[in-house]
Amino acid sequence: MITAHKTQTKLIQAELNGAASEKTLLMIHAQDHLMTAMSEQKLIEHMIRIVKKLAPKNEK
């Protein structure tokens, strides 16, 4: 995930600096998958924190 995010950042920065970038369906699809994975990772990490916080209360 870190490698994909770094690659995405490089591509965005290159385009911002004037480098031509071909927009392909594959690139758009890859971007969509990366953003979905990052969002789901954050959501799951948040859910784990909630479950850990509630677990001691449920053990009583």
PDB file with one MODEL, atoms N, CA, C and O in Angstrom:
MODEL        1
ATOM      1  N   MET A   1       0.838  -1.182   0.000  1.00  0.00           N
ATOM      2  CA  MET A   1       0.000   0.000   0.000  1.00  0.00           C
ATOM      3  C   MET A   1       0.890   1.254   0.000  1.00  0.00           C
ATOM      4  O   MET A   1       0.591   2.233  -0.685  1.00  0.00           O
ATOM      5  N   ILE A   2       1.962   1.215   0.759  1.00  0.00           N
ATOM      6  CA  ILE A   2       2.857   2.377   0.820  1.00  0.00           C
ATOM      7  C   ILE A   2       3.494   2.630  -0.543  1.00  0.00           C
ATOM      8  O   ILE A   2       3.588   3.776  -0.983  1.00  0.00           O
ATOM      9  N   THR A   3       3.930   1.570  -1.209  1.00  0.00           N
ATOM     10  CA  THR A   3       4.541   1.715  -2.534  1.00  0.00           C
ATOM     11  C   THR A   3       3.537   2.288  -3.529  1.00  0.00           C
ATOM     12  O   THR A   3       3.876   3.168  -4.321  1.00  0.00           O
ATOM     13  N   ALA A   4       2.312   1.796  -3.488  1.00  0.00           N
ATOM     14  CA  ALA A   4       1.272   2.294  -4.399  1.00  0.00           C
ATOM     15  C   ALA A   4       0.997   3.767  -4.137  1.00  0.00           C
ATOM     16  O   ALA A   4       0.842   4.547  -5.077  1.00  0.00           O
ATOM     17  N   HIS A   5       0.934   4.152  -2.867  1.00  0.00           N
ATOM     18  CA  HIS A   5       0.666   5.551  -2.526  1.00  0.00           C
ATOM     19  C   HIS A   5       1.820   6.458  -2.965  1.00  0.00           C
ATOM     20  O   HIS A   5       1.591   7.560  -3.464  1.00  0.00           O
ATOM     21  N   LYS A   6       3.055   5.994  -2.778  1.00  0.00           N
ATOM     22  CA  LYS A   6       4.215   6.784  -3.217  1.00  0.00           C
ATOM     23  C   LYS A   6       4.220   6.953  -4.731  1.00  0.00           C
ATOM     24  O   LYS A   6       4.533   8.028  -5.242  1.00  0.00           O
ATOM     25  N   THR A   7       3.872   5.885  -5.446  1.00  0.00           N
ATOM     26  CA  THR A   7       3.811   5.953  -6.905  1.00  0.00           C
ATOM     27  C   THR A   7       2.730   6.930  -7.346  1.00  0.00           C
ATOM     28  O   THR A   7       2.944   7.731  -8.255  1.00  0.00           O
ATOM     29  N   GLN A   8       1.593   6.864  -6.714  1.00  0.00           N
ATOM     30  CA  GLN A   8       0.496   7.790  -7.010  1.00  0.00           C
ATOM     31  C   GLN A   8       0.945   9.231  -6.784  1.00  0.00           C
ATOM     32  O   GLN A   8       0.685  10.101  -7.615  1.00  0.00           O
ATOM     33  N   THR A   9       1.609   9.481  -5.680  1.00  0.00           N
ATOM     34  CA  THR A   9       2.085  10.825  -5.361  1.00  0.00           C
ATOM     35  C   THR A   9       3.076  11.322  -6.412  1.00  0.00           C
ATOM     36  O   THR A   9       3.008  12.475  -6.838  1.00  0.00           O
ATOM     37  N   LYS A  10       3.996  10.451  -6.829  1.00  0.00           N
ATOM     38  CA  LYS A  10       4.969  10.825  -7.871  1.00  0.00           C
ATOM     39  C   LYS A  10       4.266  11.210  -9.171  1.00  0.00           C
ATOM     40  O   LYS A  10       4.621  12.203  -9.806  1.00  0.00           O
ATOM     41  N   LEU A  11       3.268  10.418  -9.563  1.00  0.00           N
ATOM     42  CA  LEU A  11       2.536  10.705 -10.796  1.00  0.00           C
ATOM     43  C   LEU A  11       1.799  12.042 -10.712  1.00  0.00           C
ATOM     44  O   LEU A  11       1.806  12.822 -11.665  1.00  0.00           O
ATOM     45  N   ILE A  12       1.174  12.297  -9.586  1.00  0.00           N
ATOM     46  CA  ILE A  12       0.452  13.562  -9.398  1.00  0.00           C
ATOM     47  C   ILE A  12       1.420  14.737  -9.419  1.00  0.00           C
ATOM     48  O   ILE A  12       1.157  15.746 -10.073  1.00  0.00           O
ATOM     49  N   GLN A  13       2.538  14.613  -8.708  1.00  0.00           N
ATOM     50  CA  GLN A  13       3.520  15.699  -8.672  1.00  0.00           C
ATOM     51  C   GLN A  13       4.119  15.954 -10.053  1.00  0.00           C
ATOM     52  O   GLN A  13       4.340  17.103 -10.433  1.00  0.00           O
ATOM     53  N   ALA A  14       4.382  14.886 -10.802  1.00  0.00           N
ATOM     54  CA  ALA A  14       4.935  15.041 -12.154  1.00  0.00           C
ATOM     55  C   ALA A  14       3.952  15.807 -13.039  1.00  0.00           C
ATOM     56  O   ALA A  14       4.352  16.694 -13.794  1.00  0.00           O
ATOM     57  N   GLU A  15       2.682  15.468 -12.944  1.00  0.00           N
ATOM     58  CA  GLU A  15       1.680  16.168 -13.752  1.00  0.00           C
ATOM     59  C   GLU A  15       1.555  17.627 -13.323  1.00  0.00           C
ATOM     60  O   GLU A  15       1.404  18.513 -14.165  1.00  0.00           O
ATOM     61  N   LEU A  16       1.617  17.875 -12.026  1.00  0.00           N
ATOM     62  CA  LEU A  16       1.558  19.259 -11.530  1.00  0.00           C
ATOM     63  C   LEU A  16       2.754  20.081 -12.018  1.00  0.00           C
ATOM     64  O   LEU A  16       2.656  21.296 -12.189  1.00  0.00           O
ATOM     65  N   ASN A  17       3.883  19.403 -12.238  1.00  0.00           N
ATOM     66  CA  ASN A  17       5.089  20.077 -12.721  1.00  0.00           C
ATOM     67  C   ASN A  17       5.153  20.162 -14.240  1.00  0.00           C
ATOM     68  O   ASN A  17       6.173  20.558 -14.804  1.00  0.00           O
ATOM     69  N   GLY A  18       4.058  19.789 -14.900  1.00  0.00           N
ATOM     70  CA  GLY A  18       3.979  19.965 -16.342  1.00  0.00           C
ATOM     71  C   GLY A  18       4.267  18.746 -17.186  1.00  0.00           C
ATOM     72  O   GLY A  18       4.196  18.820 -18.412  1.00  0.00           O
ATOM     73  N   ALA A  19       4.589  17.626 -16.567  1.00  0.00           N
ATOM     74  CA  ALA A  19       4.849  16.405 -17.331  1.00  0.00           C
ATOM     75  C   ALA A  19       3.539  15.885 -17.912  1.00  0.00           C
ATOM     76  O   ALA A  19       2.519  15.834 -17.225  1.00  0.00           O
ATOM     77  N   ALA A  20       3.581  15.503 -19.175  1.00  0.00           N
ATOM     78  CA  ALA A  20       2.388  14.947 -19.812  1.00  0.00           C
ATOM     79  C   ALA A  20       2.070  13.589 -19.189  1.00  0.00           C
ATOM     80  O   ALA A  20       2.969  12.807 -18.880  1.00  0.00           O
ATOM     81  N   SER A  21       0.806  13.328 -19.016  1.00  0.00           N
ATOM     82  CA  SER A  21       0.388  12.075 -18.407  1.00  0.00           C
ATOM     83  C   SER A  21      -0.774  11.502 -19.206  1.00  0.00           C
ATOM     84  O   SER A  21      -1.779  12.176 -19.430  1.00  0.00           O
ATOM     85  N   GLU A  22      -0.627  10.257 -19.632  1.00  0.00           N
ATOM     86  CA  GLU A  22      -1.697   9.613 -20.382  1.00  0.00           C
ATOM     87  C   GLU A  22      -2.726   9.071 -19.395  1.00  0.00           C
ATOM     88  O   GLU A  22      -2.397   8.289 -18.504  1.00  0.00           O
ATOM     89  N   LYS A  23      -3.970   9.497 -19.567  1.00  0.00           N
ATOM     90  CA  LYS A  23      -5.046   8.991 -18.720  1.00  0.00           C
ATOM     91  C   LYS A  23      -5.603   7.730 -19.367  1.00  0.00           C
ATOM     92  O   LYS A  23      -6.171   7.782 -20.457  1.00  0.00           O
ATOM     93  N   THR A  24      -5.440   6.609 -18.697  1.00  0.00           N
ATOM     94  CA  THR A  24      -5.947   5.349 -19.225  1.00  0.00           C
ATOM     95  C   THR A  24      -6.980   4.779 -18.268  1.00  0.00           C
ATOM     96  O   THR A  24      -7.020   5.132 -17.090  1.00  0.00           O
ATOM     97  N   LEU A  25      -7.805   3.902 -18.788  1.00  0.00           N
ATOM     98  CA  LEU A  25      -8.789   3.239 -17.952  1.00  0.00           C
ATOM     99  C   LEU A  25      -8.095   2.439 -16.851  1.00  0.00           C
ATOM    100  O   LEU A  25      -8.585   2.375 -15.723  1.00  0.00           O
ATOM    101  N   LEU A  26      -6.968   1.836 -17.176  1.00  0.00           N
ATOM    102  CA  LEU A  26      -6.215   1.061 -16.191  1.00  0.00           C
ATOM    103  C   LEU A  26      -5.736   1.951 -15.042  1.00  0.00           C
ATOM    104  O   LEU A  26      -5.819   1.560 -13.878  1.00  0.00           O
ATOM    105  N   MET A  27      -5.238   3.140 -15.365  1.00  0.00           N
ATOM    106  CA  MET A  27      -4.761   4.051 -14.315  1.00  0.00           C
ATOM    107  C   MET A  27      -5.919   4.530 -13.436  1.00  0.00           C
ATOM    108  O   MET A  27      -5.788   4.604 -12.214  1.00  0.00           O
ATOM    109  N   ILE A  28      -7.033   4.849 -14.055  1.00  0.00           N
ATOM    110  CA  ILE A  28      -8.209   5.285 -13.287  1.00  0.00           C
ATOM    111  C   ILE A  28      -8.684   4.152 -12.380  1.00  0.00           C
ATOM    112  O   ILE A  28      -9.039   4.381 -11.224  1.00  0.00           O
ATOM    113  N   HIS A  29      -8.689   2.940 -12.906  1.00  0.00           N
ATOM    114  CA  HIS A  29      -9.106   1.776 -12.123  1.00  0.00           C
ATOM    115  C   HIS A  29      -8.151   1.539 -10.948  1.00  0.00           C
ATOM    116  O   HIS A  29      -8.589   1.252  -9.834  1.00  0.00           O
ATOM    117  N   ALA A  30      -6.858   1.661 -11.204  1.00  0.00           N
ATOM    118  CA  ALA A  30      -5.861   1.491 -10.143  1.00  0.00           C
ATOM    119  C   ALA A  30      -6.037   2.552  -9.068  1.00  0.00           C
ATOM    120  O   ALA A  30      -5.939   2.255  -7.877  1.00  0.00           O
ATOM    121  N   GLN A  31      -6.297   3.788  -9.482  1.00  0.00           N
ATOM    122  CA  GLN A  31      -6.521   4.888  -8.533  1.00  0.00           C
ATOM    123  C   GLN A  31      -7.735   4.584  -7.659  1.00  0.00           C
ATOM    124  O   GLN A  31      -7.703   4.790  -6.446  1.00  0.00           O
ATOM    125  N   ASP A  32      -8.788   4.101  -8.274  1.00  0.00           N
ATOM    126  CA  ASP A  32     -10.008   3.773  -7.544  1.00  0.00           C
ATOM    127  C   ASP A  32      -9.744   2.681  -6.510  1.00  0.00           C
ATOM    128  O   ASP A  32     -10.198   2.774  -5.369  1.00  0.00           O
ATOM    129  N   HIS A  33      -9.016   1.659  -6.913  1.00  0.00           N
ATOM    130  CA  HIS A  33      -8.700   0.568  -5.980  1.00  0.00           C
ATOM    131  C   HIS A  33      -7.827   1.055  -4.825  1.00  0.00           C
ATOM    132  O   HIS A  33      -8.048   0.670  -3.677  1.00  0.00           O
ATOM    133  N   LEU A  34      -6.849   1.886  -5.118  1.00  0.00           N
ATOM    134  CA  LEU A  34      -5.975   2.392  -4.064  1.00  0.00           C
ATOM    135  C   LEU A  34      -6.760   3.216  -3.054  1.00  0.00           C
ATOM    136  O   LEU A  34      -6.620   3.021  -1.847  1.00  0.00           O
ATOM    137  N   MET A  35      -7.579   4.128  -3.540  1.00  0.00           N
ATOM    138  CA  MET A  35      -8.329   4.994  -2.629  1.00  0.00           C
ATOM    139  C   MET A  35      -9.329   4.177  -1.800  1.00  0.00           C
ATOM    140  O   MET A  35      -9.533   4.458  -0.619  1.00  0.00           O
ATOM    141  N   THR A  36      -9.949   3.171  -2.417  1.00  0.00           N
ATOM    142  CA  THR A  36     -10.879   2.305  -1.682  1.00  0.00           C
ATOM    143  C   THR A  36     -10.142   1.521  -0.599  1.00  0.00           C
ATOM    144  O   THR A  36     -10.615   1.425   0.534  1.00  0.00           O
ATOM    145  N   ALA A  37      -8.992   0.965  -0.944  1.00  0.00           N
ATOM    146  CA  ALA A  37      -8.210   0.189   0.023  1.00  0.00           C
ATOM    147  C   ALA A  37      -7.769   1.059   1.195  1.00  0.00           C
ATOM    148  O   ALA A  37      -7.827   0.631   2.348  1.00  0.00           O
ATOM    149  N   MET A  38      -7.326   2.289   0.897  1.00  0.00           N
ATOM    150  CA  MET A  38      -6.887   3.193   1.969  1.00  0.00           C
ATOM    151  C   MET A  38      -8.054   3.562   2.877  1.00  0.00           C
ATOM    152  O   MET A  38      -7.907   3.605   4.098  1.00  0.00           O
ATOM    153  N   SER A  39      -9.192   3.821   2.291  1.00  0.00           N
ATOM    154  CA  SER A  39     -10.376   4.176   3.071  1.00  0.00           C
ATOM    155  C   SER A  39     -10.823   3.011   3.946  1.00  0.00           C
ATOM    156  O   SER A  39     -11.128   3.194   5.124  1.00  0.00           O
ATOM    157  N   GLU A  40     -10.860   1.819   3.369  1.00  0.00           N
ATOM    158  CA  GLU A  40     -11.272   0.649   4.137  1.00  0.00           C
ATOM    159  C   GLU A  40     -10.280   0.324   5.243  1.00  0.00           C
ATOM    160  O   GLU A  40     -10.684  -0.102   6.325  1.00  0.00           O
ATOM    161  N   GLN A  41      -8.998   0.517   4.992  1.00  0.00           N
ATOM    162  CA  GLN A  41      -8.000   0.274   6.030  1.00  0.00           C
ATOM    163  C   GLN A  41      -8.244   1.190   7.227  1.00  0.00           C
ATOM    164  O   GLN A  41      -8.206   0.745   8.374  1.00  0.00           O
ATOM    165  N   LYS A  42      -8.491   2.458   6.957  1.00  0.00           N
ATOM    166  CA  LYS A  42      -8.756   3.397   8.060  1.00  0.00           C
ATOM    167  C   LYS A  42     -10.019   3.014   8.815  1.00  0.00           C
ATOM    168  O   LYS A  42     -10.052   3.075  10.044  1.00  0.00           O
ATOM    169  N   LEU A  43     -11.058   2.619   8.088  1.00  0.00           N
ATOM    170  CA  LEU A  43     -12.309   2.227   8.724  1.00  0.00           C
ATOM    171  C   LEU A  43     -12.102   0.999   9.604  1.00  0.00           C
ATOM    172  O   LEU A  43     -12.587   0.960  10.735  1.00  0.00           O
ATOM    173  N   ILE A  44     -11.391  -0.001   9.099  1.00  0.00           N
ATOM    174  CA  ILE A  44     -11.155  -1.228   9.867  1.00  0.00           C
ATOM    175  C   ILE A  44     -10.305  -0.941  11.097  1.00  0.00           C
ATOM    176  O   ILE A  44     -10.574  -1.486  12.168  1.00  0.00           O
ATOM    177  N   GLU A  45      -9.289  -0.101  10.966  1.00  0.00           N
ATOM    178  CA  GLU A  45      -8.468   0.262  12.131  1.00  0.00           C
ATOM    179  C   GLU A  45      -9.329   0.942  13.193  1.00  0.00           C
ATOM    180  O   GLU A  45      -9.161   0.689  14.386  1.00  0.00           O
ATOM    181  N   HIS A  46     -10.244   1.797  12.766  1.00  0.00           N
ATOM    182  CA  HIS A  46     -11.150   2.474  13.700  1.00  0.00           C
ATOM    183  C   HIS A  46     -12.074   1.454  14.372  1.00  0.00           C
ATOM    184  O   HIS A  46     -12.311   1.530  15.578  1.00  0.00           O
ATOM    185  N   MET A  47     -12.590   0.512  13.602  1.00  0.00           N
ATOM    186  CA  MET A  47     -13.472  -0.516  14.160  1.00  0.00           C
ATOM    187  C   MET A  47     -12.737  -1.375  15.182  1.00  0.00           C
ATOM    188  O   MET A  47     -13.308  -1.736  16.211  1.00  0.00           O
ATOM    189  N   ILE A  48     -11.489  -1.702  14.914  1.00  0.00           N
ATOM    190  CA  ILE A  48     -10.701  -2.504  15.850  1.00  0.00           C
ATOM    191  C   ILE A  48     -10.525  -1.757  17.167  1.00  0.00           C
ATOM    192  O   ILE A  48     -10.646  -2.348  18.241  1.00  0.00           O
ATOM    193  N   ARG A  49     -10.238  -0.450  17.084  1.00  0.00           N
ATOM    194  CA  ARG A  49     -10.105   0.342  18.318  1.00  0.00           C
ATOM    195  C   ARG A  49     -11.400   0.332  19.121  1.00  0.00           C
ATOM    196  O   ARG A  49     -11.365   0.225  20.347  1.00  0.00           O
ATOM    197  N   ILE A  50     -12.525   0.439  18.455  1.00  0.00           N
ATOM    198  CA  ILE A  50     -13.823   0.428  19.141  1.00  0.00           C
ATOM    199  C   ILE A  50     -14.058  -0.917  19.811  1.00  0.00           C
ATOM    200  O   ILE A  50     -14.466  -0.967  20.971  1.00  0.00           O
ATOM    201  N   VAL A  51     -13.808  -2.001  19.098  1.00  0.00           N
ATOM    202  CA  VAL A  51     -14.015  -3.344  19.657  1.00  0.00           C
ATOM    203  C   VAL A  51     -13.114  -3.561  20.868  1.00  0.00           C
ATOM    204  O   VAL A  51     -13.555  -4.108  21.878  1.00  0.00           O
ATOM    205  N   LYS A  52     -11.847  -3.134  20.775  1.00  0.00           N
ATOM    206  CA  LYS A  52     -10.933  -3.288  21.911  1.00  0.00           C
ATOM    207  C   LYS A  52     -11.394  -2.472  23.110  1.00  0.00           C
ATOM    208  O   LYS A  52     -11.243  -2.898  24.255  1.00  0.00           O
ATOM    209  N   LYS A  53     -11.955  -1.300  22.845  1.00  0.00           N
ATOM    210  CA  LYS A  53     -12.434  -0.452  23.923  1.00  0.00           C
ATOM    211  C   LYS A  53     -13.667  -1.069  24.590  1.00  0.00           C
ATOM    212  O   LYS A  53     -13.832  -0.957  25.805  1.00  0.00           O
ATOM    213  N   LEU A  54     -14.520  -1.708  23.820  1.00  0.00           N
ATOM    214  CA  LEU A  54     -15.749  -2.301  24.345  1.00  0.00           C
ATOM    215  C   LEU A  54     -15.525  -3.684  24.936  1.00  0.00           C
ATOM    216  O   LEU A  54     -16.307  -4.102  25.790  1.00  0.00           O
ATOM    217  N   ALA A  55     -14.510  -4.403  24.528  1.00  0.00           N
ATOM    218  CA  ALA A  55     -14.262  -5.776  24.951  1.00  0.00           C
ATOM    219  C   ALA A  55     -14.201  -5.932  26.466  1.00  0.00           C
ATOM    220  O   ALA A  55     -14.863  -6.825  26.994  1.00  0.00           O
ATOM    221  N   PRO A  56     -13.443  -5.114  27.192  1.00  0.00           N
ATOM    222  CA  PRO A  56     -13.397  -5.288  28.657  1.00  0.00           C
ATOM    223  C   PRO A  56     -14.773  -5.127  29.294  1.00  0.00           C
ATOM    224  O   PRO A  56     -15.055  -5.804  30.282  1.00  0.00           O
ATOM    225  N   LYS A  57     -15.620  -4.284  28.787  1.00  0.00           N
ATOM    226  CA  LYS A  57     -16.969  -4.084  29.339  1.00  0.00           C
ATOM    227  C   LYS A  57     -17.819  -5.316  29.130  1.00  0.00           C
ATOM    228  O   LYS A  57     -18.648  -5.639  29.981  1.00  0.00           O
ATOM    229  N   ASN A  58     -17.637  -6.018  28.018  1.00  0.00           N
ATOM    230  CA  ASN A  58     -18.442  -7.192  27.707  1.00  0.00           C
ATOM    231  C   ASN A  58     -17.983  -8.436  28.468  1.00  0.00           C
ATOM    232  O   ASN A  58     -18.731  -9.409  28.562  1.00  0.00           O
ATOM    233  N   GLU A  59     -16.773  -8.417  29.006  1.00  0.00           N
ATOM    234  CA  GLU A  59     -16.237  -9.576  29.717  1.00  0.00           C
ATOM    235  C   GLU A  59     -16.766  -9.670  31.142  1.00  0.00           C
ATOM    236  O   GLU A  59     -16.633 -10.717  31.776  1.00  0.00           O
ATOM    237  N   LYS A  60     -17.356  -8.612  31.653  1.00  0.00           N
ATOM    238  CA  LYS A  60     -17.831  -8.604  33.044  1.00  0.00           C
ATOM    239  C   LYS A  60     -19.094  -9.385  33.217  1.00  0.00           C
ATOM    240  O   LYS A  60     -19.619  -9.473  34.327  1.00  0.00           O
TER     241      LYS A  60
ENDMDL
END
